[in-house]
């Protein structure tokens, strides 16, 4: 069974038509029929039911063969990717970016251990950055993969997006807040407070979803835009206002902050170009999938 037979078979399956397959392959219909017949003779069973002149269908044996062929081709592509990584001289380094504030030191250490065992000549470099910088660097091939929480999906057209985990959202406030009880905080304590938010380009659609959530708790906080997370933390430390961050941020360990766990969970996306689907990077993503929704505080 040669590659040409496989390609003709898959093209016929795609269109369920010999003539349409031939047209796309830029060959004659008899050429397609000849390759399929040779493949069936080699396999020893019929792949297509040709009883209906207007429409062909896969036989049960043909369906099993199709599934096995697709699986074998996928495994072959994986093996080729691994082989290229292990033999490559110029592509031994991959670059992964994630949001400022995430605590991923343990994941990085575990990934490094696996890399040393399975891909000793492969290295992954990590960096933290703002959402806009992560996007820019991915667009300009300065990063091979980025991790995001709730980006604007419409702005990520053309990329491969995989859900690798999910995170809770937490509403933060300063322990010096005049009304809040840090040991038993309630949403109603903050009905007069503003909510500090980042610019839209840093957290696409986040302001609107936060507003909708707080409306269900009878809160209508006024949004005040701040340039970065550090400025927001300073505002909270002064004892007034609230802010929403995901549960992988390190802020739960800050002794001047407290929080309320919100019943909102957002997916964590790995975003990359199709050409950057390398097995070594998948090690990192596999460890990401094992993280709890809320990282331990200690």
C-alpha positions in Angstrom: 0.0 0.0 0.0 1.8 3.1 -1.2 1.2 6.8 -0.3 -0.6 7.4 -3.6 -3.3 4.8 -2.8 -3.8 6.4 0.6 -4.2 9.9 -0.8 -6.7 8.8 -3.4 -8.7 6.8 -0.8 -8.8 9.8 1.6 -9.9 12.1 -1.2 -12.7 9.8 -2.3 -13.8 9.6 1.3 -13.7 13.4 1.6 -16.1 13.9 -1.4 -17.7 10.4 -1.5 -17.3 10.8 -5.2 -14.8 9.4 -7.7 -15.3 12.2 -10.1 -15.0 15.0 -7.5 -11.9 13.4 -6.1 -10.4 13.1 -9.5 -11.1 16.8 -10.3 -9.4 18.0 -7.1 -6.4 15.6 -7.6 -6.2 16.9 -11.3 -6.3 13.3 -12.6 -8.8 11.3 -14.6 -11.6 9.4 -12.9 -10.3 6.0 -14.2 -6.9 6.8 -12.5 -8.7 7.2 -9.2 -10.8 4.0 -9.8 -7.6 2.1 -10.7 -5.8 3.1 -7.4 -8.8 2.3 -5.3 -9.2 -1.1 -6.9 -5.5 -1.9 -6.4 -5.8 -0.9 -2.8 -8.8 -3.1 -2.3 -7.1 -6.0 -4.0 -4.1 -5.5 -1.7 -6.2 -5.3 1.4 -8.4 -8.2 0.5 -11.8 -6.5 1.1 -14.0 -3.9 -0.4 -13.8 -0.3 0.8 -16.8 1.3 -0.9 -20.3 0.2 -1.5 -21.0 1.2 -5.1 -24.5 -0.2 -5.5 -26.0 3.3 -5.7 -24.7 5.0 -8.9 -25.4 8.5 -7.5 -23.7 8.0 -4.2 -21.0 5.8 -2.8 -20.6 4.9 0.9 -18.0 3.2 3.0 -18.4 -0.4 3.8 -18.1 -1.4 7.5 -14.6 -2.7 6.7 -13.9 0.5 4.9 -14.9 2.6 7.9 -12.6 0.6 10.2 -9.7 1.0 7.7 -10.3 4.7 7.5 -10.1 5.1 11.2 -7.0 3.0 11.5 -5.3 4.9 8.6 -6.0 8.3 10.1 -4.7 7.2 13.5 -1.5 5.7 11.8 -0.9 9.0 9.9 -1.4 11.0 13.1 1.2 8.8 14.9 3.5 9.2 12.0 3.3 13.0 12.0 4.0 12.9 15.8 7.0 10.7 15.2 8.3 13.0 12.5 7.9 16.0 14.8 9.9 14.2 17.5 12.5 13.2 15.1 12.9 16.7 13.8 13.3 18.0 17.3 15.9 15.5 18.3 17.9 15.9 15.1 17.5 19.7 14.6 20.4 22.0 15.2 18.7 25.3 14.6 15.4 24.6 16.4 16.4 23.5 19.9 14.8 26.3 21.8 11.1 27.1 22.2 9.6 30.2 23.8 6.5 30.2 26.0 4.9 33.3 27.4 2.2 33.7 30.1 0.6 36.6 32.0 2.4 38.7 34.6 1.6 37.4 38.1 1.1 33.7 37.4 2.8 31.3 39.8 4.2 28.6 37.5 7.6 27.9 39.1 6.6 24.3 40.0 5.3 23.5 36.5 8.4 24.9 34.9 10.6 22.7 37.2 8.6 19.6 36.5 8.7 20.3 32.7 12.5 20.7 32.8 12.9 17.4 34.5 10.9 15.7 31.8 12.8 17.5 29.1 16.1 16.4 30.4 14.9 12.8 30.2 13.0 12.8 26.9 14.5 15.7 24.9 18.0 16.4 26.3 18.9 18.8 23.5 15.6 20.8 23.7 15.2 23.9 25.9 12.1 25.9 26.6 12.4 29.6 27.6 9.7 31.3 29.6 8.7 34.9 30.0 5.9 36.8 31.7 4.4 39.8 30.0 1.2 41.8 29.4 -1.5 40.5 27.2 -0.8 43.0 24.4 2.9 42.1 24.5 2.3 38.4 24.5 0.0 38.9 21.4 2.5 41.1 19.6 5.4 38.6 20.3 3.3 35.7 19.1 2.3 37.6 15.9 6.0 38.5 15.2 7.3 35.0 16.0 9.2 36.1 19.1 7.2 33.6 21.1 6.1 30.1 19.9 3.2 29.7 22.4 1.3 31.9 24.8 -1.2 31.2 27.6 -4.2 33.4 28.1 -7.4 33.6 30.2 -10.5 34.9 28.3 -8.9 36.7 25.4 -11.0 38.2 22.6 -11.5 35.1 20.5 -12.3 37.2 17.4 -8.7 38.6 17.6 -7.1 35.2 17.6 -8.3 34.1 14.1 -5.7 32.0 12.3 -4.2 30.5 15.5 -4.5 27.0 17.0 -6.3 27.4 20.4 -6.3 24.6 22.9 -8.0 24.6 26.3 -5.4 23.4 28.8 -7.1 24.1 32.1 -9.5 26.5 33.9 -9.2 29.1 36.7 -11.5 30.6 39.2 -12.0 34.4 39.4 -11.4 36.2 42.7 -12.7 39.6 43.8 -9.9 41.3 45.7 -10.0 44.1 48.3 -7.6 45.6 50.7 -7.6 44.4 54.3 -7.7 48.1 55.4 -11.1 48.5 53.7 -13.3 50.4 56.2 -16.4 48.3 55.7 -15.2 44.8 54.8 -14.6 42.0 57.3 -11.5 40.2 56.0 -12.6 37.0 57.8 -16.1 36.9 56.5 -16.5 39.3 53.5 -19.7 39.8 51.7 -20.4 41.2 48.3 -22.8 43.7 49.9 -19.9 45.3 51.8 -18.7 46.8 48.5 -21.8 48.3 47.0 -20.3 51.8 47.1 -16.9 50.8 45.8 -15.4 51.3 42.4 -13.8 48.4 40.5 -10.3 49.0 39.1 -9.8 47.6 35.6 -7.1 47.3 33.1 -7.3 48.8 29.6 -9.5 46.8 27.1 -6.4 45.7 25.1 -5.1 44.0 28.2 -8.3 42.2 29.2 -10.6 42.0 26.2 -14.3 41.8 27.2 -13.4 41.4 30.9 -15.1 44.7 32.0 -18.4 43.7 30.5 -18.4 40.2 32.0 -17.5 41.5 35.4 -20.3 44.1 35.3 -22.8 41.4 34.4 -21.6 39.2 37.2 -21.9 42.0 39.8 -25.3 42.9 38.7 -26.5 39.4 39.8 -25.2 40.4 43.3 -27.0 43.8 43.1 -23.7 45.7 42.7 -23.1 48.3 40.1 -19.5 49.4 40.7 -18.1 52.2 38.6 -15.2 51.2 36.5 -11.9 53.1 37.0 -9.2 52.2 34.4 -5.7 51.9 35.6 -2.6 51.4 33.4 -1.3 48.1 35.0 -1.8 45.6 37.8 0.7 47.2 40.1 -1.2 50.4 40.2 -4.4 48.5 40.9 -2.7 46.7 43.9 -1.6 50.1 45.2 -5.2 51.3 45.0 -6.5 48.3 46.9 -3.8 48.7 49.6 -5.1 52.1 50.4 -8.3 50.5 51.5 -10.9 51.4 48.9 -12.2 49.7 45.8 -12.2 46.2 44.4 -10.5 44.3 41.5 -10.9 40.9 39.8 -8.0 38.6 39.1 -7.7 34.9 38.3 -6.8 32.4 40.9 -3.4 31.6 39.4 -2.1 35.0 40.4 0.2 35.3 43.3 -1.9 38.0 45.0 -3.6 35.7 47.5 -0.3 35.5 49.4 -0.1 39.3 49.8 -0.7 40.1 53.4 -2.4 43.4 52.6 -5.1 41.8 50.4 -8.1 39.6 51.0 -10.6 38.2 48.5 -14.0 36.6 47.8 -14.1 33.5 45.6 -16.5 34.2 42.7 -18.6 31.5 41.2 -17.0 32.2 37.8 -14.6 29.8 36.0 -12.8 30.8 32.8 -10.8 28.5 30.5 -7.0 28.8 30.1 -6.0 28.8 26.5 -2.8 27.8 24.8 -2.4 29.8 21.6 0.1 29.0 18.9 0.6 28.6 15.2 0.0 25.2 13.6 3.6 25.0 12.7 4.6 25.2 16.4 2.9 22.0 17.5 6.0 20.4 18.9 6.1 17.4 21.3 8.5 19.1 23.7 6.2 22.0 24.2 3.4 19.5 24.8 5.2 18.3 27.9 4.7 21.8 29.4 1.0 21.8 28.5 0.5 18.4 30.0 1.8 19.7 33.3 -0.4 22.7 33.0 -3.4 20.4 32.7 -2.6 18.9 36.1 -2.7 22.2 37.9 -5.6 22.8 40.3 -8.1 25.6 39.5 -6.8 27.5 42.5 -3.1 27.1 43.3 -2.1 26.5 46.9 -1.4 29.7 49.0 1.6 28.1 50.6 
